[in-house]
């Protein structure tokens, strides 16, 4: 009988975590694009070396142990604050 209450609470907690995680992934990826906007030159294909070094959006979202995105960059490149 307790599962009638516990299961919906669990589903709500997982949903809230997924929403927070989705927003975090979105913010990190757009922040990197905003910081790398100087790499673009008119008439060229936009090149974003740090953005290209990140794993795909789905991988970052589903693998909850990815929190420090700096480990995907070279030491020679600037880091994400």
N, CA, C and O atoms as CSV, one atom per row, in Angstrom:
chain,resi,resn,atom,element,x,y,z
A,1,UNK,N,N,0.807,-1.198,0.000
A,1,UNK,CA,C,0.000,0.000,0.000
A,1,UNK,C,C,0.854,1.267,0.000
A,1,UNK,O,O,0.445,2.301,-0.529
A,2,UNK,N,N,2.030,1.177,0.591
A,2,UNK,CA,C,2.900,2.352,0.631
A,2,UNK,C,C,3.402,2.714,-0.765
A,2,UNK,O,O,3.722,3.875,-1.021
A,3,UNK,N,N,3.475,1.742,-1.664
A,3,UNK,CA,C,3.958,2.016,-3.013
A,3,UNK,C,C,3.048,2.979,-3.752
A,3,UNK,O,O,3.491,3.641,-4.690
A,4,UNK,N,N,1.789,3.073,-3.353
A,4,UNK,CA,C,0.860,4.013,-3.998
A,4,UNK,C,C,1.324,5.448,-3.783
A,4,UNK,O,O,1.103,6.306,-4.638
A,5,UNK,N,N,1.955,5.711,-2.665
A,5,UNK,CA,C,2.471,7.050,-2.377
A,5,UNK,C,C,3.930,7.172,-2.818
A,5,UNK,O,O,4.328,8.197,-3.370
A,6,UNK,N,N,4.720,6.135,-2.576
A,6,UNK,CA,C,6.156,6.194,-2.837
A,6,UNK,C,C,6.477,6.267,-4.327
A,6,UNK,O,O,7.382,6.999,-4.730
A,7,UNK,N,N,5.757,5.527,-5.136
A,7,UNK,CA,C,6.058,5.504,-6.569
A,7,UNK,C,C,5.858,6.866,-7.234
A,7,UNK,O,O,6.749,7.303,-7.963
A,8,UNK,N,N,4.737,7.560,-7.022
A,8,UNK,CA,C,4.607,8.893,-7.633
A,8,UNK,C,C,5.649,9.895,-7.123
A,8,UNK,O,O,6.098,10.754,-7.882
A,9,UNK,N,N,6.035,9.794,-5.858
A,9,UNK,CA,C,7.079,10.679,-5.331
A,9,UNK,C,C,8.409,10.381,-6.013
A,9,UNK,O,O,9.158,11.300,-6.343
A,10,UNK,N,N,8.700,9.118,-6.222
A,10,UNK,CA,C,9.929,8.741,-6.922
A,10,UNK,C,C,9.924,9.258,-8.356
A,10,UNK,O,O,10.932,9.788,-8.824
A,11,UNK,N,N,8.825,9.115,-9.046
A,11,UNK,CA,C,8.711,9.599,-10.428
A,11,UNK,C,C,8.890,11.115,-10.483
A,11,UNK,O,O,9.560,11.625,-11.382
A,12,UNK,N,N,8.307,11.831,-9.546
A,12,UNK,CA,C,8.465,13.289,-9.496
A,12,UNK,C,C,9.918,13.681,-9.240
A,12,UNK,O,O,10.422,14.622,-9.853
A,13,UNK,N,N,10.590,12.969,-8.343
A,13,UNK,CA,C,11.990,13.271,-8.046
A,13,UNK,C,C,12.875,13.023,-9.266
A,13,UNK,O,O,13.756,13.829,-9.561
A,14,UNK,N,N,12.654,11.934,-9.967
A,14,UNK,CA,C,13.427,11.638,-11.169
A,14,UNK,C,C,13.156,12.681,-12.251
A,14,UNK,O,O,14.077,13.095,-12.955
A,15,UNK,N,N,11.920,13.101,-12.387
A,15,UNK,CA,C,11.571,14.117,-13.389
A,15,UNK,C,C,12.219,15.460,-13.072
A,15,UNK,O,O,12.712,16.142,-13.970
A,16,UNK,N,N,12.220,15.831,-11.818
A,16,UNK,CA,C,12.848,17.101,-11.426
A,16,UNK,C,C,14.351,17.039,-11.669
A,16,UNK,O,O,14.933,18.001,-12.169
A,17,UNK,N,N,14.988,15.920,-11.321
A,17,UNK,CA,C,16.409,15.760,-11.594
A,17,UNK,C,C,16.694,15.847,-13.091
A,17,UNK,O,O,17.675,16.472,-13.491
A,18,UNK,N,N,15.863,15.237,-13.919
A,18,UNK,CA,C,16.058,15.277,-15.370
A,18,UNK,C,C,15.924,16.704,-15.897
A,18,UNK,O,O,16.689,17.107,-16.774
A,19,UNK,N,N,14.981,17.464,-15.387
A,19,UNK,CA,C,14.833,18.859,-15.820
A,19,UNK,C,C,16.041,19.702,-15.424
A,19,UNK,O,O,16.524,20.515,-16.212
A,20,UNK,N,N,16.525,19.506,-14.202
A,20,UNK,CA,C,17.704,20.247,-13.755
A,20,UNK,C,C,18.923,19.854,-14.576
A,20,UNK,O,O,19.714,20.713,-14.967
A,21,UNK,N,N,19.077,18.575,-14.834
A,21,UNK,CA,C,20.215,18.100,-15.622
A,21,UNK,C,C,20.154,18.632,-17.053
A,21,UNK,O,O,21.179,19.029,-17.608
A,22,UNK,N,N,18.976,18.644,-17.646
A,22,UNK,CA,C,18.813,19.154,-19.001
A,22,UNK,C,C,19.189,20.633,-19.063
A,22,UNK,O,O,19.858,21.061,-20.004
A,23,UNK,N,N,18.770,21.409,-18.078
A,23,UNK,CA,C,19.104,22.832,-18.061
A,23,UNK,C,C,20.600,23.037,-17.873
A,23,UNK,O,O,21.182,23.933,-18.484
A,24,UNK,N,N,21.231,22.217,-17.035
A,24,UNK,CA,C,22.672,22.337,-16.828
A,24,UNK,C,C,23.438,22.050,-18.123
A,24,UNK,O,O,24.347,22.799,-18.481
A,25,UNK,N,N,23.081,20.979,-18.821
A,25,UNK,CA,C,23.749,20.631,-20.077
A,25,UNK,C,C,23.562,21.751,-21.097
A,25,UNK,O,O,24.510,22.125,-21.786
A,26,UNK,N,N,22.367,22.276,-21.197
A,26,UNK,CA,C,22.092,23.370,-22.131
A,26,UNK,C,C,22.946,24.596,-21.808
A,26,UNK,O,O,23.540,25.199,-22.702
A,27,UNK,N,N,23.005,24.958,-20.534
A,27,UNK,CA,C,23.771,26.149,-20.143
A,27,UNK,C,C,25.262,25.990,-20.396
A,27,UNK,O,O,25.911,26.925,-20.865
A,28,UNK,N,N,25.812,24.827,-20.095
A,28,UNK,CA,C,27.244,24.601,-20.317
A,28,UNK,C,C,27.569,24.680,-21.795
A,28,UNK,O,O,28.546,25.321,-22.180
A,29,UNK,N,N,26.772,24.046,-22.619
A,29,UNK,CA,C,27.061,24.028,-24.051
A,29,UNK,C,C,26.895,25.407,-24.681
A,29,UNK,O,O,27.708,25.795,-25.520
A,30,UNK,N,N,25.871,26.150,-24.300
A,30,UNK,CA,C,25.701,27.492,-24.869
A,30,UNK,C,C,26.741,28.462,-24.327
A,30,UNK,O,O,27.140,29.386,-25.036
A,31,UNK,N,N,27.188,28.276,-23.098
A,31,UNK,CA,C,28.239,29.132,-22.545
A,31,UNK,C,C,29.534,28.958,-23.327
A,31,UNK,O,O,30.229,29.936,-23.604
A,32,UNK,N,N,29.861,27.722,-23.684
A,32,UNK,CA,C,31.069,27.473,-24.466
A,32,UNK,C,C,30.941,28.101,-25.849
A,32,UNK,O,O,31.902,28.680,-26.356
A,33,UNK,N,N,29.778,27.995,-26.458
A,33,UNK,CA,C,29.581,28.632,-27.761
A,33,UNK,C,C,29.694,30.152,-27.657
A,33,UNK,O,O,30.264,30.790,-28.542
A,34,UNK,N,N,29.161,30.733,-26.593
A,34,UNK,CA,C,29.255,32.179,-26.411
A,34,UNK,C,C,30.698,32.626,-26.201
A,34,UNK,O,O,31.098,33.675,-26.707
A,35,UNK,N,N,31.479,31.851,-25.467
A,35,UNK,CA,C,32.877,32.207,-25.234
A,35,UNK,C,C,33.728,32.011,-26.482
A,35,UNK,O,O,34.733,32.702,-26.649
A,36,UNK,N,N,33.357,31.099,-27.350
A,36,UNK,CA,C,34.138,30.825,-28.559
A,36,UNK,C,C,33.657,31.597,-29.777
A,36,UNK,O,O,34.081,31.291,-30.891
A,37,UNK,N,N,32.799,32.574,-29.608
A,37,UNK,CA,C,32.264,33.276,-30.781
A,37,UNK,C,C,33.341,34.042,-31.534
A,37,UNK,O,O,33.142,34.386,-32.699
A,38,UNK,N,N,34.477,34.318,-30.901
A,38,UNK,CA,C,35.546,35.037,-31.581
A,38,UNK,C,C,36.273,34.167,-32.601
A,38,UNK,O,O,37.006,34.689,-33.440
A,39,UNK,N,N,36.082,32.850,-32.544
A,39,UNK,CA,C,36.746,31.956,-33.499
A,39,UNK,C,C,36.101,32.025,-34.878
A,39,UNK,O,O,36.674,31.543,-35.855
A,40,UNK,N,N,34.918,32.618,-34.963
A,40,UNK,CA,C,34.214,32.680,-36.238
A,40,UNK,C,C,34.667,33.890,-37.044
A,40,UNK,O,O,34.818,34.984,-36.500
A,41,UNK,N,N,34.878,33.695,-38.309
A,41,UNK,CA,C,35.235,34.776,-39.239
A,41,UNK,C,C,34.192,34.802,-40.352
A,41,UNK,O,O,33.746,33.747,-40.804
A,42,UNK,N,N,33.801,35.991,-40.797
A,42,UNK,CA,C,32.808,36.063,-41.885
A,42,UNK,C,C,33.284,35.297,-43.109
A,42,UNK,O,O,34.449,35.385,-43.498
A,43,UNK,N,N,32.380,34.553,-43.705
A,43,UNK,CA,C,32.693,33.779,-44.896
A,43,UNK,C,C,33.315,32.426,-44.604
A,43,UNK,O,O,33.638,31.687,-45.534
A,44,UNK,N,N,33.488,32.088,-43.348
A,44,UNK,CA,C,34.071,30.806,-42.971
A,44,UNK,C,C,33.036,29.953,-42.260
A,44,UNK,O,O,32.026,30.441,-41.753
A,45,UNK,N,N,33.328,28.662,-42.245
A,45,UNK,CA,C,32.523,27.760,-41.433
A,45,UNK,C,C,32.878,28.027,-39.973
A,45,UNK,O,O,34.058,28.067,-39.625
A,46,UNK,N,N,31.880,28.209,-39.120
A,46,UNK,CA,C,32.209,28.478,-37.714
A,46,UNK,C,C,32.931,27.291,-37.074
A,46,UNK,O,O,32.445,26.160,-37.104
A,47,UNK,N,N,34.079,27.568,-36.505
A,47,UNK,CA,C,34.911,26.525,-35.903
A,47,UNK,C,C,34.941,26.742,-34.398
A,47,UNK,O,O,35.366,27.795,-33.922
A,48,UNK,N,N,34.499,25.765,-33.671
A,48,UNK,CA,C,34.449,25.839,-32.212
A,48,UNK,C,C,35.214,24.649,-31.644
A,48,UNK,O,O,34.621,23.599,-31.398
A,49,UNK,N,N,36.516,24.794,-31.431
A,49,UNK,CA,C,37.309,23.640,-31.002
A,49,UNK,C,C,36.893,23.084,-29.641
A,49,UNK,O,O,36.877,21.866,-29.459
A,50,UNK,N,N,36.557,23.946,-28.685
A,50,UNK,CA,C,36.150,23.450,-27.371
A,50,UNK,C,C,34.775,22.803,-27.436
A,50,UNK,O,O,34.530,21.787,-26.785
A,51,UNK,N,N,33.880,23.388,-28.218
A,51,UNK,CA,C,32.538,22.812,-28.352
A,51,UNK,C,C,32.607,21.455,-29.041
A,51,UNK,O,O,31.899,20.520,-28.667
A,52,UNK,N,N,33.460,21.358,-30.044
A,52,UNK,CA,C,33.610,20.089,-30.748
A,52,UNK,C,C,34.256,19.015,-29.871
A,52,UNK,O,O,34.088,17.824,-30.132
A,53,UNK,N,N,34.991,19.424,-28.837
A,53,UNK,CA,C,35.638,18.464,-27.942
A,53,UNK,C,C,34.649,17.867,-26.937
A,53,UNK,O,O,34.941,16.839,-26.326
A,54,UNK,N,N,33.500,18.489,-26.762
A,54,UNK,CA,C,32.508,17.980,-25.819
A,54,UNK,C,C,31.827,16.725,-26.361
A,54,UNK,O,O,31.726,16.543,-27.574
A,55,UNK,N,N,31.367,15.871,-25.466
A,55,UNK,CA,C,30.547,14.744,-25.933
A,55,UNK,C,C,29.199,15.265,-26.438
A,55,UNK,O,O,28.848,16.421,-26.202
A,56,UNK,N,N,28.469,14.430,-27.115
A,56,UNK,CA,C,27.174,14.841,-27.646
A,56,UNK,C,C,26.210,15.197,-26.521
A,56,UNK,O,O,26.406,14.816,-25.367
A,57,UNK,N,N,25.168,15.934,-26.883
A,57,UNK,CA,C,24.185,16.401,-25.902
A,57,UNK,C,C,23.541,15.234,-25.159
A,57,UNK,O,O,23.418,15.264,-23.935
A,58,UNK,N,N,23.133,14.215,-25.897
A,58,UNK,CA,C,22.479,13.059,-25.267
A,58,UNK,C,C,23.409,12.341,-24.298
A,58,UNK,O,O,22.978,11.887,-23.239
A,59,UNK,N,N,24.684,12.238,-24.662
A,59,UNK,CA,C,25.646,11.571,-23.790
A,59,UNK,C,C,25.818,12.370,-22.505
A,59,UNK,O,O,25.847,11.797,-21.415
A,60,UNK,N,N,25.932,13.689,-22.626
A,60,UNK,CA,C,26.078,14.527,-21.427
A,60,UNK,C,C,24.827,14.469,-20.556
A,60,UNK,O,O,24.922,14.517,-19.329
A,61,UNK,N,N,23.679,14.367,-21.170
A,61,UNK,CA,C,22.430,14.332,-20.405
A,61,UNK,C,C,22.228,12.992,-19.700
A,61,UNK,O,O,21.847,12.959,-18.529
A,62,UNK,N,N,22.478,11.903,-20.396
A,62,UNK,CA,C,22.186,10.581,-19.842
A,62,UNK,C,C,23.256,10.077,-18.875
A,62,UNK,O,O,22.944,9.356,-17.927
A,63,UNK,N,N,24.502,10.446,-19.107
A,63,UNK,CA,C,25.576,9.997,-18.215
A,63,UNK,C,C,25.724,11.023,-17.097
A,63,UNK,O,O,26.465,11.998,-17.225
A,64,UNK,N,N,25.018,10.790,-16.014
A,64,UNK,CA,C,24.944,11.774,-14.948
A,64,UNK,C,C,26.267,11.983,-14.227
A,64,UNK,O,O,26.387,12.925,-13.444
A,65,UNK,N,N,27.264,11.134,-14.466
A,65,UNK,CA,C,28.550,11.317,-13.800
A,65,UNK,C,C,29.423,12.333,-14.528
A,65,UNK,O,O,30.512,12.649,-14.049
A,66,UNK,N,N,28.979,12.854,-15.672
A,66,UNK,CA,C,29.728,13.908,-16.353
A,66,UNK,C,C,29.322,15.241,-15.748
A,66,UNK,O,O,28.266,15.781,-16.078
A,67,UNK,N,N,30.154,15.771,-14.867
A,67,UNK,CA,C,29.896,17.088,-14.277
A,67,UNK,C,C,30.998,18.067,-14.634
A,67,UNK,O,O,30.728,19.250,-14.843
A,68,UNK,N,N,32.231,17.599,-14.707
A,68,UNK,CA,C,33.350,18.484,-14.994
A,68,UNK,C,C,33.679,18.401,-16.478
A,68,UNK,O,O,34.331,17.455,-16.922
A,69,UNK,N,N,33.229,19.387,-17.241
A,69,UNK,CA,C,33.441,19.342,-18.687
A,69,UNK,C,C,34.867,19.727,-19.060
A,69,UNK,O,O,35.276,19.519,-20.202
A,70,UNK,N,N,35.627,20.281,-18.130
A,70,UNK,CA,C,37.004,20.682,-18.425
A,70,UNK,C,C,37.894,19.492,-18.765
A,70,UNK,O,O,38.921,19.662,-19.421
A,71,UNK,N,N,37.522,18.298,-18.334
A,71,UNK,CA,C,38.362,17.133,-18.624
A,71,UNK,C,C,38.331,16.759,-20.103
A,71,UNK,O,O,39.142,15.940,-20.536
A,72,UNK,N,N,37.438,17.321,-20.878
A,72,UNK,CA,C,37.355,17.034,-22.307
A,72,UNK,C,C,38.216,17.978,-23.142
A,72,UNK,O,O,38.341,17.793,-24.353
A,73,UNK,N,N,38.808,18.981,-22.510
A,73,UNK,CA,C,39.611,19.967,-23.228
A,73,UNK,C,C,41.093,19.694,-23.031
A,73,UNK,O,O,41.502,19.046,-22.068
A,74,UNK,N,N,41.897,20.210,-23.978
A,74,UNK,CA,C,43.356,20.177,-23.809
A,74,UNK,C,C,43.730,21.177,-22.725
A,74,UNK,O,O,42.953,22.074,-22.398
A,75,UNK,N,N,44.905,21.018,-22.183
A,75,UNK,CA,C,45.411,21.993,-21.218
A,75,UNK,C,C,45.724,23.320,-21.880
A,75,UNK,O,O,45.731,24.359,-21.220
A,76,UNK,N,N,45.984,23.294,-23.181
A,76,UNK,CA,C,46.336,24.524,-23.889
A,76,UNK,C,C,45.111,25.399,-24.168
A,76,UNK,O,O,45.254,26.585,-24.463
A,77,UNK,N,N,43.942,24.839,-24.080
A,77,UNK,CA,C,42.731,25.615,-24.351
A,77,UNK,C,C,42.174,26.195,-23.056
A,77,UNK,O,O,42.415,25.681,-21.964
A,78,UNK,N,N,41.435,27.262,-23.212
A,78,UNK,CA,C,40.846,27.911,-22.029
A,78,UNK,C,C,39.807,26.994,-21.406
A,78,UNK,O,O,39.233,26.139,-22.081
A,79,UNK,N,N,39.575,27.174,-20.147
A,79,UNK,CA,C,38.631,26.327,-19.438
A,79,UNK,C,C,37.290,27.028,-19.274
A,79,UNK,O,O,37.167,28.235,-19.484
A,80,UNK,N,N,36.309,26.255,-18.900
A,80,UNK,CA,C,34.969,26.788,-18.637
A,80,UNK,C,C,34.908,27.201,-17.176
A,80,UNK,O,O,35.336,26.453,-16.297
A,81,UNK,N,N,34.385,28.374,-16.918
A,81,UNK,CA,C,34.273,28.837,-15.538
A,81,UNK,C,C,32.980,28.385,-14.930
A,81,UNK,O,O,32.708,28.681,-13.767
